[in-house]
Amino acid sequence: MGFQLKLLFIGAGISNLSLARLLASLETKITIIDLKDHIGGNCFDYFDENSIDIHAYGTHIFHTDDAEVWKFLSQFTNWYPYQHEVKALVDGQLVPVPFNFNSIEQLFPKQMAEGMINALLSEFEFNKKVPILKLRESKNLDLQFLAEYVYEKIFLHYTEKQWDVRPEDLDPLVTGRVPVFVGKDNRYFQAKYQGIPLEGYTRMFEKMVDHPNIEVHLNTKFHKNMLDEYDHCFFSGAIDEFFDYKFGQLPYRSLKFDFLTFNRPYFQFNSVVNYPNNYDFTRIGEYKYFLDTQSPNTVVSYEYPEAFVLGKNERYYPIINEENKRLYEKYLEEAKNNKKVTFLGRLGDYKYYDMDQAVARALSIAKLFSGR
């Protein structure tokens, strides 16, 4: 029996690779192209000479509460059961973030710390995250003090570095995403499923595209005349680029990484250390922690946020505000008129997806496409 559909996938990141594998079980011939020389997009990793799993585009920790997403990816990898913790340098001490009881006890005198913890327990549920915005509404003076302290020491200056905005230009709702954890759980995520692919993300993706109906072409530029050869296209590149920036560029922030190797077993005491108030970089990641690799050397990356400039660097974070959402809506309306192309992924949907959200979106599209 011949193939019923010829499908073109533009971009070999986690969104398109997941979707391609999901649709490969149909009678389809799938072609994936990418301008880069590797698959995996910004999730690409490799093992260095010390067997350390280097995440080429910064630290990537998989976490999800979605059992369907976990089950799908687990077909292609075994998992190292890594539970992510982040420390931040605050007033000269490395404390857990999100801020929790341990952070409070570490930074404040005993009597102050007890007052804040008791106030938190009297107003909020144990083992839950409370947004700073909610804390700021409290009438309790201890909690008002704590909210302002966390806002200043954890959120404000980190955000200035990350987004390059003045404090007065920040949407107040953004502060709601900076929580305090009412408990002693030091983990950054409380998701049911957390881990790092045992053989790395790239190996997981290689197994994903190891299917007779899928072929991959790297170092390949997309041209719109390619669409004539296929029944449908899944485009995970920038939606504004697809439409030749006819309404203007969608703004993004970018990142620059300095990778350094040190001739010692460890550089820092934690996989990721944030620097909200010191230096120009936002954080340092140390990669050997992810798979607990034992080696005489270690590799770290210093992460510097920067403006996205077309042709100079990578798009990382969509800058979501009302003005940019209106601009994206114009492109979305244009996309609705193009029945042959489905846009997805961080750049196609102009959303910052976590990895599990990208896979969940692929699962959703696959169900719709299979049943059409």
C-alpha positions in Angstrom: 0.0 0.0 0.0 1.3 3.4 -0.9 1.6 6.4 1.4 -1.6 8.4 1.8 0.0 11.6 3.0 3.3 13.4 2.5 4.1 15.6 5.5 6.8 18.2 5.9 8.1 19.2 9.3 10.1 22.5 9.5 12.3 22.4 12.6 13.7 19.4 14.5 12.9 20.5 18.0 11.0 18.6 20.6 7.6 19.7 19.3 8.0 18.5 15.8 10.0 15.4 16.6 7.3 14.3 19.0 4.5 15.0 16.5 6.4 13.4 13.6 6.7 10.1 15.6 3.1 10.2 16.6 2.0 10.6 13.0 4.5 8.1 11.6 2.2 5.3 12.6 -0.3 6.5 10.0 0.3 5.8 6.3 2.5 8.9 6.0 5.8 9.8 4.5 7.4 12.3 6.8 10.3 14.6 6.0 11.9 16.7 8.8 14.3 19.6 7.9 16.3 21.9 10.1 18.8 24.6 9.5 21.0 23.4 12.4 23.5 20.6 12.1 21.7 18.6 14.8 18.3 17.4 15.9 16.7 18.4 19.2 16.6 22.2 18.9 17.5 23.9 22.1 17.2 20.6 24.0 20.3 19.2 22.1 23.0 17.7 24.3 26.1 15.6 24.0 28.6 13.7 26.2 32.1 15.2 26.5 35.4 13.3 27.0 34.6 13.0 30.7 31.2 11.4 30.0 29.4 14.6 31.3 26.1 15.3 29.6 26.5 18.8 28.3 23.2 20.7 27.5 24.4 22.9 24.6 21.7 25.5 25.1 21.6 25.7 28.9 20.2 23.4 31.6 17.1 21.4 30.7 15.3 19.4 33.4 12.3 17.4 32.4 9.3 17.5 34.7 5.6 16.8 34.3 2.4 15.8 36.0 1.0 14.6 32.7 1.2 10.8 32.7 0.4 10.6 28.9 3.4 12.8 28.1 5.7 10.8 30.4 4.5 7.5 28.9 5.1 8.7 25.4 8.7 9.9 26.0 9.5 6.8 28.1 9.2 4.7 24.9 12.5 6.2 23.8 14.5 6.5 27.0 15.1 5.3 30.5 15.2 8.0 33.0 17.7 9.1 35.7 15.4 10.0 38.6 16.8 13.5 39.1 15.0 15.9 41.5 16.0 19.5 40.6 17.0 22.0 43.3 18.1 25.6 42.7 20.1 27.8 45.1 20.3 31.6 44.9 23.0 33.8 46.3 21.1 36.1 48.7 22.9 38.3 51.3 26.0 36.2 50.9 24.4 32.9 51.4 23.2 30.2 49.0 19.5 29.5 49.9 16.9 27.3 48.3 14.5 28.9 45.7 11.6 29.1 45.6 11.9 30.6 49.0 10.8 28.2 51.8 11.1 27.6 55.5 14.8 26.5 55.1 15.6 29.7 53.2 13.9 31.8 56.0 15.7 30.0 58.8 19.0 30.4 57.0 18.7 34.1 56.4 17.0 35.5 59.4 17.5 35.5 63.2 15.7 32.7 65.0 12.9 34.8 66.4 12.2 36.6 63.1 12.2 33.3 61.2 9.8 31.7 63.7 7.4 34.7 63.4 7.4 34.5 59.6 6.9 30.7 59.5 4.1 30.8 62.0 2.4 33.6 60.1 2.7 31.6 56.9 1.2 28.5 58.5 -1.7 30.5 60.0 -2.8 31.9 56.7 -1.8 29.4 54.0 -1.9 25.7 53.4 1.2 23.6 54.2 3.3 22.3 51.3 1.8 24.7 48.8 3.2 27.6 46.8 2.0 31.1 47.6 2.6 33.9 45.0 4.2 37.1 46.2 1.2 39.0 45.0 -0.9 37.0 47.5 1.6 37.5 50.3 1.5 41.3 49.6 -2.2 41.3 50.3 -1.7 39.9 53.8 -2.4 42.2 56.8 0.3 40.4 58.8 3.4 42.6 59.2 5.7 39.6 59.2 4.3 38.4 55.8 4.4 41.9 54.4 8.1 42.1 55.3 8.7 38.7 53.8 6.9 39.5 50.6 8.9 42.7 50.0 12.2 40.9 50.9 11.6 38.1 48.4 10.4 40.5 45.8 13.5 42.6 46.2 16.1 39.9 46.7 14.8 37.1 44.4 12.6 38.7 41.7 13.3 42.3 41.0 17.0 42.5 40.0 16.9 39.0 38.4 14.0 40.1 36.2 15.9 43.3 35.3 18.8 41.2 34.0 16.6 38.6 32.3 14.1 40.9 30.6 15.9 44.3 30.5 12.9 46.2 31.8 12.7 49.0 34.3 10.9 48.0 37.6 8.1 50.5 36.9 7.4 48.8 33.6 6.8 45.4 35.1 3.3 44.0 34.9 2.3 43.5 38.5 0.9 40.1 37.6 4.4 38.9 36.7 5.2 39.1 40.4 2.6 36.5 41.0 4.8 33.9 39.4 7.4 34.3 42.2 6.2 32.0 45.0 7.1 31.2 48.6 6.8 27.6 49.4 5.0 26.9 52.7 7.2 24.0 53.8 10.7 22.6 53.8 10.6 21.0 50.3 13.8 22.3 48.6 12.8 21.0 45.1 12.3 23.6 42.3 9.5 21.4 40.9 6.9 19.3 42.8 5.9 17.4 39.6 5.1 13.7 39.9 7.6 12.8 37.1 11.0 14.4 37.0 14.3 13.2 35.4 17.0 13.4 32.8 17.1 10.9 29.9 19.7 8.3 30.9 21.5 8.5 27.6 20.8 12.2 27.1 18.1 14.1 25.2 19.7 13.7 21.8 19.7 9.9 22.1 16.1 10.0 23.0 15.3 12.1 19.9 17.4 9.8 17.7 15.3 6.8 18.8 12.1 8.9 18.3 12.9 9.5 14.6 14.2 5.9 14.0 11.1 4.9 12.0 10.8 3.8 8.4 8.3 6.6 7.6 10.6 9.4 8.9 13.6 11.0 7.2 15.6 13.9 8.5 17.6 16.5 6.6 19.9 18.8 8.6 21.7 21.9 7.4 18.7 22.5 5.2 16.9 25.8 4.7 13.2 26.0 4.3 11.8 27.6 1.1 8.0 28.1 0.6 8.0 26.3 -2.8 8.7 23.1 -0.8 5.1 23.3 0.3 4.0 22.3 -3.2 5.5 18.9 -2.8 3.6 18.0 0.4 0.0 17.5 1.6 0.6 19.4 4.9 3.3 21.2 6.7 4.0 21.5 10.5 6.1 24.7 11.1 7.9 25.1 14.4 9.9 28.1 13.2 9.1 31.7 13.9 5.6 32.5 12.7 6.5 36.1 11.9 9.4 34.9 9.8 7.1 32.6 7.8 4.9 35.6 6.9 8.0 37.7 6.0 7.5 40.0 9.0 4.6 41.7 7.3 3.3 43.0 10.6 6.7 43.5 12.2 9.0 41.4 14.3 7.7 39.6 17.4 10.1 40.5 20.2 12.2 37.9 22.0 15.0 37.7 24.6 18.1 35.7 23.8 20.9 34.1 25.9 24.6 33.8 25.6 26.5 31.0 27.3 30.1 30.8 28.4 31.1 27.2 28.9 34.1 26.6 31.1 35.9 23.4 32.1 37.6 23.3 35.5 40.3 20.8 36.5 38.6 19.8 39.7 35.8 17.4 40.6 33.2 20.2 41.3 32.8 23.9 40.8 29.8 24.6 43.0 27.7 22.8 45.5 24.5 22.5 43.4 23.5 21.9 39.7 22.1 25.4 39.3 23.0 28.6 41.3 21.1 31.8 40.6 22.6 35.2 41.0 19.7 37.6 41.3 21.6 40.6 42.7 25.3 40.0 41.8 27.1 39.9 38.4 25.8 40.3 34.9 25.0 36.6 34.5 21.7 35.2 35.9 22.9 31.7 36.8 25.6 29.1 36.6 24.7 25.5 35.6 27.0 22.6 36.4 26.2 19.6 34.2 27.7 16.6 36.0 25.0 16.8 38.7 22.3 15.8 36.3 23.4 12.2 35.8 25.7 12.2 38.9 28.7 11.7 36.7 32.0 11.0 38.5 35.0 12.6 36.8 38.2 14.6 37.7 37.0 17.6 35.7 33.7 19.6 35.6 31.9 21.8 33.1 29.8 24.8 33.9 27.9 27.5 31.9 27.5 31.1 32.8 24.2 32.4 31.4 23.9 35.9 30.1 20.6 37.3 28.9 20.7 39.6 25.9 18.5 41.2 23.3 17.4 39.0 20.4 18.8 40.5 17.1 17.8 38.8 13.9 20.7 37.1 12.2 23.0 37.4 15.3 21.6 35.1 17.9 18.8 32.6 18.9 15.3 33.3 20.0 14.7 32.0 23.5 12.0 33.7 25.4 8.9 35.4 23.8 8.3 38.7 25.6 4.7 38.4 26.5 2.8 41.6 27.1 -0.4 43.1 25.7 1.3 44.9 22.8 3.1 41.8 21.7 0.0 39.6 22.1 -1.9 41.9 19.8 0.9 41.6 17.2 0.9 37.8 17.5 -2.9 37.8 17.0 -2.4 39.4 13.6 -0.1 36.6 12.6 -2.5 34.0 14.1 -5.3 35.4 11.9 -3.1 35.1 8.9 -2.2 31.6 9.8 -5.9 30.6 10.0 -6.2 31.4 6.3 -3.4 28.9 5.5 -5.0 25.5 5.8 -1.9 23.7 4.6 0.3 24.8 7.5 0.0 24.1 11.2 2.2 26.3 13.5 3.4 24.9 16.8 6.3 25.1 19.3 7.8 28.1 21.1 8.3 30.1 18.0 5.2 29.0 16.0 2.8 29.6 18.9 4.8 32.5 20.5 4.6 30.9 23.9 7.4 29.8 26.3 6.7 26.1 26.6 8.3 23.8 29.1 9.3 20.6 27.4 6.3 18.6 28.7 4.0 21.4 27.4 5.5 21.1 24.0 5.0 17.4 23.9 1.4 17.8 25.2 0.7 20.2 22.4 2.1 17.6 19.9 -0.1 14.9 21.4 -3.1 17.2 21.0 -2.4 18.1 17.4 -1.8 14.4 16.6 -5.2 13.5 17.9 -6.9 16.2 15.8 -4.9 15.4 12.7 -5.4 11.6 12.9 -9.2 12.1 13.2 -9.7 14.6 10.5 
